[in-house]
């Protein structure tokens, strides 16, 4: 998508935590990234992570 001059706000992976890049992630990779993000938020005891932890 970046090669076709699509703006950053349109991509589904904004400011990746590990590398700081914007990207478009599809299918299973998106589920895996979301799971990794939630696990990281739970680990650092973030409010959003705690809400997922509590159910």
KAJOLIN-V515852 format. One record per pair of residues at least 12 apart in sequence whose ideal C-beta (glycine too) atoms are under 10 Angstrom apart, sorted by sequence separation. I is the first residue (numbers start at 1). GAP is how many residues later the second one is. If there is no record, write none. Layout:
# KAJOLIN-V515852
I,GAP
I,GAP
This chain:
# KAJOLIN-V515852
10,12
11,12
12,12
13,12
37,12
41,12
8,13
9,13
11,13
12,13
38,13
39,13
8,14
10,14
11,14
12,14
38,14
39,14
7,15
8,15
18,15
37,15
38,15
6,16
13,16
17,16
13,17
16,17
6,18
12,18
18,18
2,19
17,19
2,20
13,20
17,20
1,21
2,21
12,21
13,21
16,21
1,22
2,22
12,22
18,22
1,23
17,23
13,24
17,24
